[in-house]
Amino acid sequence: IGQSLFGQEVYSNLRKQGHRVVGVFTVPDKDGKADPLAVAAEKDGTPVFKFPRWRVKGNPIPEVVDAYKAVGAELNVMPFCSQFIPMNIIDHPKHGSIIYHPSILPLHRGASAINWTLIHGDKKAGFTVFWADDGLDTGPILLQRECAVEPNDTVDTLYNRFLFPEGIKAMVESVQLIADGKAPRVPQTEEGASYEGHSEEVQSALWFAIHNWIRGHDKVPGAWTVIDGQSVTLYGSSMLAGQVPAGQPLEIDGASQPGLVTKNGLVLYGADGKALLVKNLQFEDGKMIPASKYFSSGESTSLDLTDDEKKMAEEIRSIWKGILSNVPAIEDTTDFFKSGAASMDVVRLVEEVKQKCAGVQLQNEDVYMATTFQDFIQMFVRKLRGEDQEEELVVDYVSLKVNNMTVKMPYQCFINGKFEDAENGKSYDTINPTDGSVICKVSYASVGDVDRAVAAAKEAYEIGPWGRMNPRDRGSLLYRLADLMEEHQEELATIESIDSGAVYTLALKTHVGMSIQTFRYFAGWCDKIQGKTIPINQARPNRNLTFTKKEPLGVCAIVIPWNYPLMMLAWKSAACLAAGNTLVLKPAQVTPLTALKFAELSVKAGIPKGVINILPGSGGMVGQRLSDHPDIRKLGFTGSTPIGKQIMKSCALSNLKKVSLELGGKSPLIIFSDCDMDKAVRMGMSSVYFNKGENCIAAGRLFVEESIHDEYISRVVEEIKKMKIGDPLDRSTDHGPQNHKAHLDKLLEYCEVGVKEGATLVYGGRQVDRPGFFMEPTVFTDVEDHMFIAKEESFGPVMVVSKFKDGDVDGVLQRANDTEYGLASGVFTRDINKAMYVSERLEAGTVFVNTYNKTDVASPFGGFKQSGFGKDLGEDALMEYLKTKAVTVEY
């Protein structure tokens, strides 16, 4: 019994769990459109009832009660039910009725519970599944869940991040508990209980924190104050951390001190001296402006229109006239809202103008910010001419003299073509692993920043020039971006080296060099993405043509790891952009700097605003929100298997977004006695120690044939002793620091476990005695199949070696495949028949024969089993970011 997308998801998940839904009672169709719950139930053939009410004048309606009783329910499930259900319905089923309520009962009983959670400044939000009784949200508790309230959470972010996805799971879990006879009934306490009505009914913020009051009322009904004698509604509040920017004072009635109109918005102060930032203001006449423009909103210079623009203005005047039919004539001074227009009229105006004047980017907010006809035309012409897009990129660099150059590093979030601080003003330190020093502070993106970035990407895809661009022109921009990366390759490699610990020469050749190659490769694909014509059976006398089209998915999210910061960005972003999508990318929290430098270069290359957005921050906040966001259609992730599983789950529960995952590995390398020993030693070491072992396809386990085992180990140790460990910017360095301290500590613990389990530590296993996060290249032998280090990935410079009996090809293959991972593998032998036999039977996405780490931009890369699915690189990668549409024409 209920409605909404939430109700639909609960219904669908209950059916997936094997529960039988005998009937759905929901609200009547509105404007000919059924509620999502009704749509899903009707599709499944479940009986659907759409009574407008259950009772009249307090008495149950007999025909409604009869219809309900006829379905024979054993339990009523009521997710977000807005109707008043009679008690003879509540109590009728064998197991009674359960209800979802979006607060931690007994707090915030009644309507607008999420709003009140924010308005009261609760540290925790949550929901309750409870047994219905004759009170208002007073029944016994079956299950509760809670989450922390972030400083800048809104009703939308709380709902989308936690209350919606976790609430669905909780309702399904509750039903299963009831079915199993294990559902508790915990009486609600009246201690601490509260009841609040609709938030619209409360008129004053006197008892509440200003920030909480504004965000609790964001959008509807809106929090307001008095400025210069008129009521002004405030939208988009975020807490300010750090220094308040300079601005012009503005008197606010009742405020403890004047506000400040700054370049970022209106700063308001509370009685406690803390500050918040308001993004937009709306006046009594309906006009909305950016808060930063309060003192300059009427100062723009009037444009002289060309003859063609005057014709367009008259066409728009006729659109206004069609909407404002009560107005005798549309004058320049005619105000859209004072003439009686409402919110639906705004939508109609925007869509009619966009239809009439294709290519103009127009949003509902533009109407609120240009309410008179004259202002609207001026705004429209500026957009038509592209004058609103001519802002020069402003970058507040951190400059550092290093590696015989001055590197200039952006450090802020990159959203909609601009670098800006995180919404909440938070930042964090990014560390140089060579000595543990702080490189700079980097913006720490919030959930609100994610939402803004996704909105920018969506707008860029749907109405921006990127979506309308000729594919060949799109390729030209990507070529230009690759050229700029090449021009800045030494700077990029230096940043990569100090931020990730990569040896500079490797950063220059691989981290940066392959990134450039990747963008050039996919730039060439832009105008070669095509479908097929397919012969089908003809229905005589008609003829048919069927063809397929490859189309972009829309807004994509990309979450990348810290081992190859720029290269992982390139591997996923280049294919994503070549396919015509827009993206929001989260770099690893510990290595954000090359991604932000890349964002700067993308603007210089001419990539339109909103196409690329970069958000440094935590995976738990930014990554989770990207997984949950309903406007994202695809998420590409490289990282650990446990996090990949969580992402996949969140993507499925939110909007079933497409996912590609490149996850953990434990790649086997088999070295036969008939190998080229010199090459096997050299490449075997590279398979483990390349990029300090922080390499997803690193050989996690070497199987060496018994007859050459001792010689092989001896030669490896001999070569390790020649390796130079030191400053990654020193051109002669072979082995740099591990990426960050937590990872170094994990590697040292990994080695301790190996020793305790009985493996032989032949070399290394210790931290190097010098500043920074350096670890000795390490070799273990006598590693048995059951040991921890034989099964788990180290992701560091640790060679794990096991013997196998001479000639036992099938035996070593069985051991090599005895892993849950399947990312890469390798074999060294001079026998081509043996090489082909082994390569056919190794269960991995990539097999190297007599080489290792030989990846190329044209060759697909990805794993099997718990190493994930989907491909990076090659033509296969494009398919990850495209959808296929089939079109059949009868003629």
Number of C-alpha atoms within 10 A of each C-alpha: 22 23 23 16 17 19 25 21 23 22 25 19 16 20 14 11 12 9 15 12 19 14 20 24 22 25 23 17 13 8 6 7 10 17 20 17 25 28 13 19 19 14 8 11 9 15 14 18 17 15 13 13 15 18 16 8 6 9 9 17 14 11 11 18 15 10 13 17 13 10 13 13 18 14 20 24 28 22 25 17 19 13 15 10 15 16 12 10 17 20 16 17 15 11 15 17 20 25 23 23 26 28 26 22 26 19 20 24 21 17 18 18 26 23 24 25 23 29 22 15 19 12 12 14 24 24 24 25 27 27 25 23 17 12 7 11 24 20 21 20 23 21 21 18 17 16 14 13 18 17 17 22 21 25 20 17 18 21 18 17 22 20 25 21 18 18 25 24 15 21 27 21 16 21 19 17 15 14 13 9 9 11 16 15 13 13 13 15 11 11 8 9 14 12 14 15 14 12 19 12 9 9 9 11 15 9 9 14 16 22 25 26 24 25 25 28 23 20 14 10 12 18 21 21 16 15 15 10 9 11 14 21 22 24 24 21 28 25 19 23 15 10 8 14 13 12 16 15 14 18 14 18 13 11 15 14 16 16 21 23 23 19 14 18 23 27 28 25 20 15 11 8 9 12 21 21 27 24 18 21 23 20 18 11 14 21 19 22 19 18 25 22 18 17 11 8 13 9 8 9 7 10 11 10 14 10 9 8 16 14 12 19 20 12 15 21 18 14 19 23 15 12 17 19 13 10 14 8 13 20 12 13 11 18 21 25 19 13 15 13 16 12 11 9 17 20 14 15 22 18 15 15 19 16 11 13 15 11 14 20 20 20 16 16 14 18 24 21 21 22 20 22 21 19 20 21 22 20 20 25 22 15 16 17 12 12 11 12 12 8 9 9 12 11 15 13 13 14 13 14 9 13 16 7 11 12 18 17 22 25 27 26 26 29 27 22 25 20 22 20 20 27 24 24 19 18 20 15 15 22 22 24 28 26 16 14 13 13 18 18 15 25 25 25 26 25 25 21 22 27 18 17 26 29 19 24 29 23 23 26 23 16 17 21 18 23 19 14 12 14 21 16 14 23 25 18 20 26 21 21 24 24 18 17 23 17 11 17 20 19 23 25 26 29 28 26 29 26 25 30 32 33 28 27 20 18 28 21 14 18 27 28 18 21 26 25 22 24 28 21 23 29 28 17 19 23 16 10 16 11 14 11 13 13 10 11 8 11 9 7 6 8 12 16 15 14 15 16 16 18 18 24 22 25 28 29 28 25 24 27 21 20 25 24 23 31 23 23 22 25 25 27 27 24 29 29 25 28 30 26 28 31 29 29 28 27 28 23 20 24 27 29 29 27 29 24 22 23 23 20 19 23 18 15 19 13 20 18 21 26 30 29 28 26 29 30 25 17 17 9 16 24 28 17 22 29 30 25 22 16 18 27 21 27 26 26 25 23 20 18 18 11 17 23 15 13 22 19 14 22 25 15 20 19 16 17 21 17 24 22 27 26 26 25 33 28 28 33 27 28 27 28 19 12 17 14 19 11 13 23 20 15 18 28 23 19 29 30 24 21 26 27 25 21 21 25 24 34 31 30 27 26 23 24 23 18 15 17 19 14 11 21 18 12 14 19 18 11 13 18 12 9 14 12 19 19 24 25 21 14 11 15 16 23 25 28 31 28 28 23 16 10 16 20 14 14 22 18 14 19 22 14 15 22 15 10 15 13 21 16 19 15 18 18 23 17 17 16 10 11 12 24 24 27 26 23 26 21 22 23 21 14 24 17 13 9 15 14 26 21 18 17 20 25 25 28 29 30 27 26 24 21 21 19 13 14 13 11 16 12 11 22 18 12 13 23 18 14 18 16 26 28 29 29 31 26 27 27 19 15 12 11 10 15 18 12 13 20 19 11 14 20 25 23 20 24 24 17 20 18 17 25 20 11 13 13 19 16 15 17 22 24 24 20 16 21 26 27 18 18 24 28 23 20 18 17 25 25 20 23 30 22 15 14 11 13 12 13 9 10 8
